Amino acid sequence: MSDPALTPVGPAGFRRLRLIEARRESEAITSFLLEPGEPDGWTPFRPGQFLAVRVPDAASPGGWALRNYSISGPSDGRTYRISVKREPCEERPDGTGLGSGHFHHRLQPGDVVWASAPRGEFVFDETSERAVLLLSGGVGITPLLAMLHRLAERPGRPVHFVHACEDGRSHALGDEVDALAAKRPGIRTAFVYRNPTAEDEVRARHATSGLVTRAVLQSLLPLDDYDVYLCGPPPFMRALHETLLGLGIRPERIAYEFFGPASLLGSPSPPPPAAPEPVALTMTEPEPASGPVVAFARSGSAALFTPSAGSLLELAEAAGLSPAFSCRSGVCMTCSATLLSGEVDYTEEPLDEPAPGQVLLCCTRPRGDVTLDI
């Protein structure tokens, strides 16, 4: 493969990181240690943030695609560690596919990747004194492990680290979690294996088997006022988000990393409302809603944009359309759409400039009436 380090000027918003080491953590997860290509290229990060990485993709415009990887290691002021799960569904027959295939099968120590500065708002509240619940599934352990490193350095707050995975063979970074828990009192860990092997049963490293249910959480956690940080595959996230709400944890106390619409998490069905008290009705005409009209040319529909609409992506979804998206934060470029007429403002600066005539739906609002090719 050609060495990107030979490229004198990198893409906007990205800088060179060089692979120092690849270390296998489990049957499917490998950690990659990266250092900046320039002496002053390191940027501090907050535990829970991620790097957006450009990977080769001949089928994409420009020959690249973006993948987001949480930083899994502590901040040493010099390197970043990401831990990547190998996903067979992404791999091409020659083993050099997108995302995980690129890291697992193509990169060698000394190779260079283009990555953004650390990004993301999934960071823990360091000013809070409440107990912390770090709840992860599978490779979702990565941002929470970075948080655990920070919490292990600071005594005081009770910390409960609960991690779920398939079995001991897929359990990544467990020894590191145990070592951090041993650094100070007040950190308790529990591993849940969905289908433990016979060897797992002998080792008895896992606290329980099966799924992480309400009963499992109640057996592992004392009653307390928790700040919860949640990360894992979508089915895990949906189930645990609802379980946590059912246990009485307020929604604003549950932070999560989820590259997709938050609505996929769902919420418990509310109880039926009580019969309303009779009230006197005032016959007045409601004020008509006002705002720019967003026309979706391909579907032949249109919608009124009001401040509560959020973004053009959310407006399109509310109108029953299903435009492509991934990160919803101006990073991945997946939600790029053709702007046929009108102008938009960006609520968040995109990591890379969209192509001429294109806009990123997830972080734009219309200045006036606009027409999109959706």
GIJO-V459329 format. One record per pair of residues at least 6 apart in sequence whose ideal C-beta (glycine too) atoms are under 7 Angstrom apart, sorted by the first residue. I is the first residue (numbers start at 1). GAP is how many residues later the second one is. D is the distance in whole Angstrom. If there is no record, write none. Layout:
BEGIN
i | gap | d
I | GAP | D
I | GAP | D
END
This chain:
BEGIN
i | gap | d
1 | 105 | 6
3 | 109 | 7
4 | 12 | 7
4 | 108 | 5
4 | 110 | 6
5 | 11 | 6
5 | 32 | 6
5 | 107 | 4
10 | 6 | 6
10 | 104 | 6
11 | 43 | 7
11 | 103 | 6
11 | 341 | 6
12 | 340 | 6
12 | 341 | 6
13 | 103 | 6
13 | 338 | 5
13 | 339 | 5
14 | 40 | 6
14 | 100 | 4
14 | 101 | 6
14 | 102 | 6
15 | 21 | 7
15 | 26 | 5
15 | 100 | 7
16 | 20 | 7
16 | 21 | 3
16 | 96 | 5
16 | 98 | 6
17 | 17 | 4
17 | 18 | 7
17 | 19 | 6
17 | 20 | 7
17 | 63 | 7
17 | 95 | 7
17 | 96 | 5
17 | 98 | 5
18 | 16 | 7
18 | 17 | 6
18 | 19 | 5
18 | 92 | 7
18 | 94 | 5
19 | 13 | 6
19 | 15 | 6
19 | 88 | 5
19 | 90 | 5
19 | 91 | 7
19 | 92 | 5
20 | 13 | 5
20 | 14 | 7
20 | 15 | 6
20 | 59 | 7
20 | 89 | 6
21 | 12 | 4
21 | 88 | 6
22 | 8 | 6
22 | 10 | 5
23 | 7 | 7
23 | 8 | 5
24 | 6 | 5
25 | 6 | 5
25 | 58 | 6
25 | 147 | 4
25 | 148 | 5
26 | 143 | 7
26 | 144 | 5
26 | 145 | 6
26 | 146 | 4
27 | 142 | 4
27 | 143 | 5
28 | 57 | 5
28 | 58 | 5
28 | 142 | 6
29 | 54 | 6
29 | 55 | 7
29 | 56 | 5
29 | 110 | 6
29 | 143 | 4
30 | 54 | 6
30 | 74 | 6
31 | 41 | 7
31 | 50 | 6
31 | 52 | 4
32 | 50 | 5
32 | 52 | 6
32 | 71 | 6
33 | 46 | 6
33 | 48 | 5
34 | 45 | 6
34 | 46 | 5
35 | 43 | 6
35 | 44 | 5
36 | 6 | 5
37 | 75 | 6
42 | 35 | 7
42 | 36 | 6
43 | 74 | 5
43 | 75 | 6
44 | 31 | 7
45 | 26 | 6
45 | 30 | 6
45 | 73 | 4
46 | 77 | 4
47 | 76 | 6
47 | 77 | 7
47 | 99 | 4
47 | 100 | 4
47 | 102 | 7
47 | 103 | 5
48 | 72 | 7
48 | 74 | 4
48 | 75 | 4
48 | 76 | 6
48 | 95 | 4
48 | 98 | 6
48 | 99 | 6
49 | 22 | 6
49 | 69 | 4
49 | 70 | 6
49 | 71 | 4
49 | 74 | 6
50 | 18 | 5
50 | 19 | 6
50 | 20 | 5
50 | 21 | 6
50 | 69 | 6
50 | 70 | 5
51 | 18 | 6
51 | 20 | 6
51 | 29 | 6
51 | 31 | 6
51 | 64 | 5
51 | 65 | 6
51 | 67 | 6
52 | 14 | 5
52 | 16 | 5
52 | 63 | 7
52 | 64 | 4
52 | 67 | 6
52 | 279 | 5
52 | 299 | 6
53 | 13 | 7
53 | 14 | 5
53 | 16 | 6
53 | 60 | 6
53 | 62 | 5
54 | 10 | 5
54 | 12 | 6
54 | 60 | 4
55 | 9 | 7
55 | 10 | 6
55 | 12 | 6
55 | 43 | 6
55 | 44 | 6
55 | 47 | 4
56 | 7 | 6
56 | 8 | 6
56 | 46 | 7
57 | 6 | 7
57 | 7 | 6
57 | 8 | 4
57 | 41 | 6
61 | 294 | 7
65 | 33 | 6
66 | 265 | 6
66 | 266 | 5
66 | 267 | 6
67 | 32 | 4
68 | 191 | 6
68 | 259 | 6
68 | 263 | 6
69 | 13 | 4
69 | 15 | 6
70 | 12 | 7
70 | 72 | 4
70 | 73 | 4
70 | 187 | 7
71 | 9 | 5
71 | 10 | 7
71 | 11 | 6
71 | 47 | 6
71 | 75 | 6
72 | 9 | 5
72 | 10 | 6
72 | 11 | 4
72 | 70 | 4
72 | 73 | 5
72 | 74 | 6
73 | 8 | 3
73 | 73 | 7
74 | 72 | 7
74 | 75 | 4
83 | 56 | 7
83 | 59 | 5
83 | 89 | 7
83 | 90 | 7
84 | 16 | 5
84 | 19 | 5
84 | 20 | 7
85 | 15 | 6
85 | 54 | 4
86 | 14 | 5
86 | 18 | 5
87 | 12 | 7
87 | 13 | 5
90 | 7 | 5
90 | 8 | 5
90 | 9 | 5
90 | 10 | 6
90 | 11 | 5
91 | 6 | 4
91 | 10 | 4
92 | 9 | 7
95 | 6 | 7
95 | 10 | 4
96 | 6 | 7
96 | 9 | 6
96 | 10 | 5
116 | 235 | 6
119 | 212 | 7
122 | 21 | 6
122 | 133 | 6
122 | 135 | 4
124 | 8 | 7
124 | 23 | 5
124 | 103 | 7
124 | 105 | 6
125 | 102 | 6
128 | 99 | 6
129 | 28 | 6
130 | 95 | 5
130 | 96 | 6
130 | 97 | 5
131 | 26 | 6
131 | 27 | 4
131 | 93 | 4
131 | 94 | 7
131 | 95 | 5
132 | 19 | 6
132 | 25 | 6
132 | 27 | 5
132 | 94 | 7
132 | 95 | 5
133 | 27 | 5
133 | 29 | 7
133 | 88 | 7
133 | 93 | 5
133 | 95 | 5
134 | 10 | 4
134 | 13 | 6
134 | 14 | 6
134 | 25 | 7
134 | 27 | 5
134 | 95 | 5
135 | 27 | 5
135 | 93 | 6
135 | 95 | 5
135 | 105 | 6
136 | 8 | 5
136 | 27 | 5
136 | 95 | 5
136 | 96 | 6
137 | 27 | 5
137 | 95 | 3
137 | 96 | 6
137 | 99 | 4
138 | 27 | 6
138 | 94 | 6
138 | 95 | 6
140 | 91 | 4
140 | 92 | 3
140 | 93 | 7
141 | 22 | 5
141 | 31 | 7
141 | 32 | 6
143 | 88 | 6
143 | 114 | 6
144 | 85 | 6
144 | 87 | 6
145 | 28 | 6
145 | 31 | 7
145 | 32 | 7
147 | 82 | 6
148 | 13 | 6
148 | 29 | 7
148 | 32 | 5
149 | 31 | 6
151 | 6 | 7
151 | 8 | 5
152 | 28 | 4
152 | 31 | 5
152 | 32 | 6
152 | 35 | 6
155 | 29 | 5
155 | 31 | 7
158 | 28 | 5
158 | 66 | 7
159 | 27 | 6
159 | 28 | 5
160 | 28 | 5
160 | 61 | 6
161 | 16 | 6
161 | 26 | 7
161 | 28 | 5
162 | 28 | 5
162 | 30 | 7
162 | 50 | 7
162 | 58 | 6
163 | 28 | 5
164 | 28 | 4
164 | 30 | 7
164 | 48 | 5
164 | 72 | 7
165 | 6 | 5
165 | 28 | 7
166 | 27 | 7
166 | 28 | 5
166 | 29 | 6
167 | 26 | 5
167 | 28 | 6
167 | 29 | 5
167 | 30 | 5
167 | 33 | 6
168 | 25 | 7
168 | 28 | 7
168 | 29 | 6
168 | 31 | 7
168 | 32 | 4
168 | 35 | 7
168 | 37 | 7
171 | 20 | 7
174 | 17 | 7
177 | 12 | 6
178 | 11 | 7
180 | 7 | 7
181 | 6 | 4
181 | 8 | 5
190 | 17 | 4
190 | 30 | 5
191 | 14 | 6
191 | 15 | 5
191 | 16 | 6
192 | 14 | 6
192 | 15 | 6
192 | 16 | 6
192 | 20 | 5
192 | 24 | 7
193 | 7 | 6
193 | 13 | 4
193 | 16 | 5
194 | 16 | 6
194 | 17 | 6
196 | 10 | 6
196 | 13 | 5
200 | 6 | 6
207 | 13 | 7
208 | 8 | 6
212 | 28 | 6
214 | 29 | 5
214 | 32 | 6
214 | 33 | 7
217 | 26 | 7
217 | 30 | 7
226 | 23 | 6
226 | 27 | 7
227 | 26 | 6
228 | 16 | 6
228 | 21 | 6
228 | 25 | 6
228 | 26 | 5
228 | 27 | 7
229 | 26 | 5
230 | 7 | 6
230 | 10 | 6
230 | 11 | 7
230 | 24 | 6
230 | 26 | 4
231 | 25 | 6
231 | 26 | 4
234 | 26 | 7
234 | 30 | 6
237 | 19 | 6
237 | 21 | 6
237 | 28 | 6
238 | 26 | 7
238 | 27 | 6
238 | 28 | 6
241 | 13 | 7
241 | 15 | 7
241 | 24 | 4
242 | 24 | 6
242 | 25 | 7
242 | 26 | 5
244 | 10 | 6
245 | 6 | 7
245 | 22 | 6
245 | 23 | 5
246 | 22 | 6
258 | 7 | 7
259 | 67 | 6
259 | 68 | 5
289 | 15 | 6
289 | 17 | 6
291 | 13 | 5
291 | 14 | 5
291 | 15 | 5
292 | 13 | 5
292 | 74 | 4
292 | 76 | 5
292 | 77 | 5
292 | 78 | 7
293 | 9 | 6
293 | 11 | 6
293 | 76 | 5
294 | 8 | 6
294 | 9 | 5
294 | 11 | 5
294 | 18 | 7
294 | 21 | 6
294 | 72 | 6
294 | 76 | 6
294 | 78 | 7
295 | 7 | 4
295 | 76 | 4
296 | 6 | 7
296 | 20 | 7
296 | 23 | 7
296 | 25 | 6
296 | 76 | 6
296 | 78 | 4
297 | 43 | 6
297 | 74 | 5
297 | 75 | 7
297 | 76 | 5
298 | 75 | 6
298 | 76 | 6
299 | 22 | 6
299 | 75 | 6
301 | 18 | 6
303 | 12 | 6
303 | 16 | 5
305 | 10 | 6
305 | 61 | 5
309 | 6 | 5
311 | 36 | 7
311 | 50 | 6
311 | 51 | 6
311 | 52 | 6
311 | 53 | 6
311 | 54 | 7
312 | 49 | 4
312 | 52 | 5
312 | 53 | 7
312 | 54 | 7
313 | 10 | 6
313 | 12 | 6
313 | 15 | 7
313 | 22 | 6
313 | 48 | 4
313 | 49 | 4
316 | 7 | 5
316 | 45 | 7
316 | 58 | 6
321 | 53 | 6
323 | 12 | 6
323 | 14 | 6
323 | 38 | 6
323 | 51 | 6
324 | 10 | 5
324 | 11 | 6
325 | 9 | 6
325 | 10 | 4
325 | 37 | 6
326 | 6 | 4
326 | 8 | 4
328 | 34 | 5
329 | 19 | 7
329 | 33 | 7
329 | 34 | 7
330 | 18 | 5
330 | 19 | 7
330 | 20 | 4
330 | 21 | 6
330 | 30 | 6
330 | 32 | 6
330 | 33 | 4
331 | 20 | 5
333 | 19 | 6
333 | 21 | 7
333 | 27 | 7
335 | 25 | 6
335 | 26 | 4
335 | 27 | 5
336 | 18 | 5
336 | 22 | 5
336 | 24 | 6
337 | 21 | 7
337 | 22 | 6
337 | 24 | 5
337 | 35 | 5
337 | 36 | 6
337 | 37 | 6
338 | 19 | 6
338 | 20 | 6
338 | 35 | 4
339 | 18 | 6
339 | 19 | 7
339 | 20 | 5
339 | 31 | 7
339 | 33 | 6
340 | 31 | 4
340 | 32 | 7
340 | 33 | 6
341 | 29 | 6
341 | 30 | 4
342 | 24 | 6
342 | 26 | 6
342 | 27 | 6
342 | 28 | 3
342 | 29 | 6
343 | 24 | 4
343 | 25 | 7
344 | 15 | 5
344 | 20 | 4
344 | 21 | 6
344 | 22 | 6
344 | 23 | 6
344 | 26 | 6
345 | 19 | 7
345 | 20 | 5
345 | 22 | 6
346 | 17 | 6
346 | 18 | 6
347 | 16 | 5
347 | 17 | 7
347 | 18 | 6
348 | 15 | 4
350 | 10 | 5
350 | 13 | 7
354 | 6 | 6
END
